[in-house]
């Protein structure tokens, strides 16, 4: 097998050319120009850290908030930053005043870390997790909508809904779900860990109670860059995980909100402060900007999915309309799924160590299936998916 080429745009990333990198979904990958911007910001900070905090930080923070709010068509006054979407989910959940018997809906395609957070807060409050069993193979979005809405009771207070699911790469019908759930007086916590820069999100139109998402994935900012957006009528309910100086601050409600989230303790803010540069830089890489980036990545992952499905003798698990730039395919097993481990799935390690293919393989106990999940970003080329398909044919 001939080692595959990357796309012509791969030169803008510092990815190892000897690795077939098909896993943008896990942690993203940051272009070298954005890493240079991060170094510039860090150098500015380290020239005089105190001056930076007192005179530069807040202006740059607000610029980043405004740029991201504009990108998502969101209310800038409800926008703040966290280090990752899991922290955003925890921030909301651990601020809620749950009562015994309250119910929180979690689809079984949800990211396990966020699912765990729901389990933690409900157990502590003697509330209940309502897990909605959604099959891996789905014919259309209405199937998901019906399953989730039929799980609502008069005790349901919140639903954790993904924009795009992490383990299975399914684009959820989150627009309809948000509208329908909230019309039933169920707040939606929208998990957009995979969302910003991946699919179109309009927060003013959606108006979820809460939304959190990563910027270090599809927006390609440095690692540790994510946002939390809280609707105006819910801002007085949510406090940052770190209670710090802002808690005792006396000012307007908006000033207090910003102070509490802007200063939770000493940390490196450079990943967030790179957001404006990243939005602008990525947009300039292709003619047509962000809409074209999303279209290209979607088209490439669909083509790659079809090639891999053919090599495995299977069919795509859900329609193209329910795919973004992530796609999962079942991997044949001998019946032993194994467990999720920081050491990596054995087959994942086999693909990396023998063939230099970086692609996640996930044993998903909730469906009793092992998945292989591919991603598509501007640096990828169709030959990389063909190479993976050939390797799978040889290895399975």
C-alpha positions as CSV (number, residue, x, y, z in Angstrom):
1,X,0.0,0.0,0.0
2,X,1.3,3.4,-0.9
3,X,1.3,5.9,2.0
4,X,-1.3,8.6,1.2
5,X,-0.9,12.3,0.7
6,X,-2.4,15.1,2.7
7,X,-4.2,18.0,1.2
8,X,-2.5,21.1,-0.2
9,X,-3.6,23.0,2.9
10,X,-1.8,20.7,5.4
11,X,1.2,22.9,5.1
12,X,-0.6,25.4,7.4
13,X,-0.6,22.8,10.3
14,X,2.4,21.3,12.1
15,X,1.0,17.8,12.0
16,X,3.5,14.9,11.5
17,X,3.5,14.2,7.7
18,X,4.3,10.6,8.5
19,X,1.0,10.1,10.4
20,X,-2.4,9.8,8.7
21,X,-4.3,12.1,11.0
22,X,-8.0,11.3,10.9
23,X,-8.8,12.4,14.4
24,X,-9.4,16.1,14.4
25,X,-12.5,15.4,16.6
26,X,-10.7,14.5,19.8
27,X,-8.6,17.5,20.5
28,X,-8.5,19.5,17.2
29,X,-5.3,20.7,15.6
30,X,-4.1,24.3,15.6
31,X,-2.5,26.0,12.6
32,X,1.0,27.2,13.1
33,X,-0.1,30.8,12.5
34,X,-2.5,30.6,15.5
35,X,0.2,29.0,17.6
36,X,2.4,32.0,16.7
37,X,-0.4,34.3,17.8
38,X,-0.5,32.4,21.1
39,X,3.2,32.9,21.6
40,X,2.8,36.6,20.8
41,X,0.1,36.9,23.5
42,X,2.2,34.9,26.0
43,X,5.2,37.1,25.4
44,X,3.2,40.2,25.9
45,X,1.9,38.8,29.2
46,X,5.3,37.7,30.4
47,X,7.0,41.1,29.7
48,X,5.0,42.4,32.7
49,X,2.3,40.0,34.0
50,X,0.8,42.6,36.3
51,X,0.5,45.3,33.6
52,X,-1.0,42.7,31.3
53,X,-3.7,41.8,33.7
54,X,-4.5,45.4,34.7
55,X,-4.3,47.1,31.3
56,X,-4.5,44.6,28.4
57,X,-6.3,41.5,29.5
58,X,-9.9,42.7,29.9
59,X,-9.9,44.5,26.5
60,X,-8.6,41.4,24.8
61,X,-11.0,39.2,26.7
62,X,-14.0,41.4,25.6
63,X,-12.7,41.4,22.0
64,X,-12.7,37.6,22.0
65,X,-16.2,37.5,23.5
66,X,-17.5,39.9,20.9
67,X,-15.9,38.0,18.0
68,X,-17.3,34.7,19.2
69,X,-20.7,36.1,20.0
70,X,-20.8,37.5,16.5
71,X,-19.7,34.2,14.9
72,X,-22.5,32.4,16.8
73,X,-25.1,35.2,16.6
74,X,-25.2,35.2,20.4
75,X,-25.9,37.8,23.1
76,X,-22.4,39.0,24.0
77,X,-23.6,39.8,27.6
78,X,-24.3,36.1,28.1
79,X,-21.0,34.9,26.7
80,X,-18.1,33.8,28.9
81,X,-15.2,31.4,28.6
82,X,-14.3,28.1,30.2
83,X,-11.4,25.7,29.4
84,X,-13.5,23.0,27.8
85,X,-17.1,22.0,27.2
86,X,-17.0,19.4,30.0
87,X,-16.2,22.3,32.4
88,X,-19.1,24.3,30.9
89,X,-21.5,21.4,31.5
90,X,-20.3,21.0,35.1
91,X,-20.5,24.7,35.7
92,X,-24.2,24.7,34.8
93,X,-25.1,21.4,36.5
94,X,-23.3,22.1,39.8
95,X,-25.0,25.5,40.0
96,X,-28.6,24.1,39.7
97,X,-30.7,23.8,42.8
98,X,-32.1,20.3,42.1
99,X,-34.8,18.9,44.3
100,X,-35.5,15.2,45.1
101,X,-37.4,13.7,42.2
102,X,-36.3,16.2,39.5
103,X,-35.4,14.5,36.2
104,X,-32.6,15.3,33.7
105,X,-32.8,13.7,30.3
106,X,-29.6,12.3,28.8
107,X,-29.5,10.5,25.4
108,X,-27.3,7.4,25.3
109,X,-25.2,9.0,22.6
110,X,-24.0,11.7,25.0
111,X,-20.3,12.2,25.9
112,X,-19.6,10.0,28.8
113,X,-17.8,12.7,30.8
114,X,-20.9,15.0,30.7
115,X,-23.2,12.0,31.3
116,X,-21.1,11.3,34.4
117,X,-21.6,14.9,35.6
118,X,-25.3,14.5,35.4
119,X,-25.1,11.2,37.3
120,X,-23.1,13.0,40.0
121,X,-25.4,16.0,40.6
122,X,-28.6,13.9,40.4
123,X,-27.3,11.4,42.9
124,X,-26.3,14.1,45.3
125,X,-29.7,15.8,45.1
126,X,-31.7,12.5,45.1
127,X,-32.9,13.5,41.6
128,X,-33.1,11.1,38.6
129,X,-31.2,10.6,35.3
130,X,-33.6,9.6,32.5
131,X,-31.4,7.9,29.8
132,X,-33.1,7.9,26.4
133,X,-32.0,4.8,24.5
134,X,-31.4,5.8,20.9
135,X,-30.1,3.1,18.5
136,X,-26.9,3.6,16.6
137,X,-28.6,3.1,13.3
138,X,-31.2,5.8,12.8
139,X,-33.4,6.3,9.7
140,X,-34.3,9.9,10.2
141,X,-34.2,12.8,12.8
142,X,-37.8,12.3,13.7
143,X,-37.0,9.0,15.3
144,X,-34.7,10.8,17.8
145,X,-37.2,13.6,18.3
146,X,-40.0,11.2,19.2
147,X,-37.8,9.2,21.6
148,X,-36.6,12.2,23.5
149,X,-39.9,14.1,23.7
150,X,-41.7,11.0,24.9
151,X,-39.3,10.9,27.8
152,X,-40.5,14.2,29.2
153,X,-42.6,14.2,32.4
154,X,-43.9,16.8,34.7
155,X,-40.7,16.3,36.7
156,X,-38.3,17.0,33.9
157,X,-36.3,20.1,34.6
158,X,-33.4,19.8,32.1
159,X,-32.2,18.0,29.0
160,X,-28.6,17.6,27.9
161,X,-28.6,17.7,24.1
162,X,-25.6,17.5,21.8
163,X,-25.3,19.4,18.6
164,X,-23.1,16.6,17.3
165,X,-22.5,13.5,19.4
166,X,-18.9,12.7,20.3
167,X,-18.8,8.9,20.4
168,X,-21.1,8.3,17.4
169,X,-20.6,11.5,15.3
170,X,-24.4,12.0,14.9
171,X,-25.7,15.5,14.1
172,X,-28.6,15.7,16.4
173,X,-31.8,17.5,15.5
174,X,-31.0,20.0,18.2
175,X,-32.8,22.9,16.7
176,X,-36.2,21.2,16.8
177,X,-35.4,19.5,20.2
178,X,-34.4,22.8,21.8
179,X,-37.6,24.5,20.6
180,X,-39.9,21.6,21.6
181,X,-38.3,20.9,25.0
182,X,-38.3,24.5,26.1
183,X,-41.9,24.9,24.9
184,X,-42.6,22.2,27.5
185,X,-40.8,24.2,30.2
186,X,-37.7,22.0,30.1
187,X,-34.5,23.9,30.0
188,X,-31.9,22.7,27.4
189,X,-28.2,22.5,28.1
190,X,-26.8,22.4,24.6
191,X,-23.5,20.5,24.5
192,X,-21.7,22.0,21.5
193,X,-18.4,20.4,22.2
194,X,-18.5,19.6,18.5
195,X,-20.3,22.5,17.0
196,X,-18.4,25.8,16.7
197,X,-16.9,25.8,13.2
198,X,-18.3,22.4,12.4
199,X,-22.0,23.3,11.8
200,X,-24.0,26.5,11.7
201,X,-25.2,27.6,15.1
202,X,-27.4,30.6,15.7
203,X,-27.9,31.1,19.4
204,X,-30.3,34.0,19.2
205,X,-32.6,31.9,17.1
206,X,-32.2,28.7,19.2
207,X,-32.3,30.5,22.6
208,X,-31.2,27.6,24.7
209,X,-31.1,28.2,28.4
210,X,-27.4,27.2,28.4
211,X,-24.9,26.4,25.7
212,X,-21.3,25.3,26.0
213,X,-18.8,24.4,23.3
214,X,-15.1,24.0,22.4
215,X,-13.2,26.4,20.3
216,X,-10.1,24.3,20.2
217,X,-11.7,21.7,18.0
218,X,-13.3,22.9,14.8
219,X,-12.4,26.6,15.3
220,X,-8.8,25.4,15.7
221,X,-7.8,27.7,18.6
222,X,-5.1,26.4,21.0
223,X,-6.1,23.7,23.5
224,X,-8.1,24.9,26.6
225,X,-10.4,27.2,24.7
226,X,-14.2,26.9,25.2
227,X,-17.2,29.0,25.9
228,X,-20.3,29.0,28.1
229,X,-23.3,31.0,27.0
230,X,-26.1,31.6,29.4
231,X,-29.5,33.1,28.5
232,X,-30.4,36.4,30.2
233,X,-33.1,34.9,32.4
234,X,-30.8,32.2,33.7
235,X,-27.6,34.1,34.4
236,X,-28.5,34.7,38.1
237,X,-28.6,30.9,38.7
238,X,-25.1,30.1,37.5
239,X,-21.8,30.5,39.2
240,X,-18.3,29.5,38.0
241,X,-16.8,26.3,39.5
242,X,-14.1,28.4,41.1
243,X,-15.7,31.0,43.5
244,X,-13.3,33.9,43.6
245,X,-13.1,37.7,44.0
246,X,-16.2,38.3,41.9
247,X,-18.5,36.7,44.4
248,X,-18.2,39.7,46.8
249,X,-18.1,42.3,44.0
250,X,-20.7,45.0,44.3
251,X,-21.9,46.4,41.0
252,X,-24.6,45.7,38.4
253,X,-25.7,42.2,37.7
254,X,-23.9,42.2,34.4
255,X,-20.7,43.5,36.0
256,X,-20.8,40.9,38.6
257,X,-21.4,38.1,36.0
258,X,-18.4,39.3,34.0
259,X,-16.1,39.7,37.0
260,X,-17.0,36.2,38.4
261,X,-16.2,34.4,35.2
262,X,-13.4,36.6,34.0
263,X,-11.3,36.2,37.1
264,X,-11.5,32.7,38.7
265,X,-7.9,32.6,39.6
266,X,-4.5,32.8,37.9
267,X,-4.5,31.0,34.5
268,X,-3.2,31.3,31.0
269,X,-5.8,33.1,29.0
270,X,-4.0,32.9,25.7
271,X,-6.2,30.1,24.2
272,X,-9.3,32.3,24.5
273,X,-7.5,35.4,23.3
274,X,-6.6,33.7,20.1
275,X,-10.3,33.2,19.1
276,X,-10.5,36.4,17.0
277,X,-7.3,35.5,15.0
278,X,-8.5,31.9,14.5
279,X,-11.9,32.9,13.2
280,X,-10.3,35.3,10.7
281,X,-7.4,33.1,9.7
282,X,-9.4,29.9,9.1
283,X,-11.9,31.9,7.1
284,X,-9.2,33.1,4.8
285,X,-7.8,29.7,4.0
286,X,-10.5,28.9,1.4
287,X,-12.6,31.0,-0.9
288,X,-16.1,31.1,0.6
289,X,-14.9,31.2,4.2
290,X,-16.6,29.3,6.9
291,X,-19.6,28.0,5.0
292,X,-17.2,26.5,2.4
293,X,-15.1,25.0,5.1
294,X,-18.1,23.3,6.6
295,X,-19.3,22.1,3.2
296,X,-15.9,20.8,2.2
297,X,-15.4,18.9,5.4
298,X,-18.9,17.4,5.3
299,X,-18.4,16.3,1.7
300,X,-15.0,14.7,2.4
301,X,-16.2,12.8,5.5
302,X,-19.2,11.4,3.6
303,X,-17.0,10.2,0.8
304,X,-14.6,8.7,3.3
305,X,-17.4,7.0,5.2
306,X,-18.7,5.5,2.0
307,X,-15.3,4.1,1.1
308,X,-14.8,2.6,4.5
309,X,-18.3,1.1,4.7
310,X,-17.7,-0.6,1.4
311,X,-14.4,-2.0,2.6
312,X,-16.1,-3.4,5.7
313,X,-19.1,-4.7,3.8
314,X,-21.5,-2.5,5.8
315,X,-23.8,0.5,5.2
316,X,-23.8,4.0,6.6
317,X,-25.7,4.0,10.0
318,X,-27.6,7.2,9.4
319,X,-28.4,9.6,6.6
320,X,-26.0,12.2,5.2
321,X,-28.1,15.0,6.7
322,X,-27.2,13.7,10.1
323,X,-23.5,13.8,9.5
324,X,-21.2,16.9,9.9
325,X,-17.5,16.3,9.6
326,X,-17.4,13.3,12.0
327,X,-18.6,9.9,11.0
328,X,-18.6,6.6,12.9
329,X,-18.7,3.1,11.5
330,X,-19.1,-0.2,13.3
331,X,-16.0,-2.3,13.6
332,X,-16.4,-6.1,13.6
333,X,-15.4,-7.7,16.9
334,X,-15.2,-11.2,18.3
335,X,-17.8,-10.2,20.9
336,X,-15.4,-8.7,23.4
337,X,-15.7,-4.9,23.2
338,X,-13.1,-4.1,25.8
339,X,-13.3,-0.9,27.9
340,X,-12.5,2.7,27.2
341,X,-8.9,3.3,28.4
342,X,-6.4,6.2,28.4
343,X,-4.0,3.6,26.9
344,X,-6.1,3.4,23.8
345,X,-8.2,0.5,22.3
346,X,-5.9,-2.3,21.1
347,X,-7.1,-2.0,17.5
348,X,-6.6,1.8,17.6
349,X,-3.0,1.1,18.8
350,X,-2.5,-1.5,16.0
351,X,-3.6,1.0,13.4
352,X,-1.2,3.7,14.8
353,X,1.8,1.5,15.5
354,X,1.8,-0.6,12.3
355,X,0.2,1.8,9.8
356,X,0.7,5.3,11.2
357,X,-3.0,5.9,11.2
358,X,-4.4,8.1,14.0
359,X,-8.1,7.3,14.2
360,X,-10.2,6.7,17.4
361,X,-11.7,3.2,18.0
362,X,-14.2,3.3,20.8
363,X,-15.9,0.4,22.6
364,X,-19.4,1.9,23.3
365,X,-20.9,-0.3,25.9
366,X,-24.3,1.5,25.7
367,X,-24.8,0.1,22.2
368,X,-22.7,-3.0,22.5
369,X,-20.7,-2.0,19.5
370,X,-17.2,-0.9,18.8
371,X,-17.0,2.2,16.6
372,X,-14.3,3.7,14.4
373,X,-14.8,7.4,14.0
374,X,-13.2,9.4,11.2
375,X,-13.0,13.2,11.0
376,X,-12.4,15.6,8.1
377,X,-10.6,18.9,8.3
378,X,-9.0,21.0,5.6
379,X,-5.6,19.2,5.9
380,X,-7.2,15.9,5.0
381,X,-7.2,14.2,1.5
382,X,-9.5,11.5,0.2
383,X,-6.4,9.2,-0.3
384,X,-6.1,9.0,3.5
385,X,-9.5,7.4,3.8
386,X,-8.8,5.0,0.9
387,X,-5.6,4.0,2.7
388,X,-7.5,3.4,5.9
389,X,-10.1,1.3,4.0
390,X,-7.3,-0.8,2.5
391,X,-5.7,-1.3,5.9
392,X,-9.1,-2.3,7.4
393,X,-9.6,-4.9,4.6
394,X,-6.3,-6.4,5.4
395,X,-6.6,-6.3,9.2
396,X,-10.2,-7.4,9.8
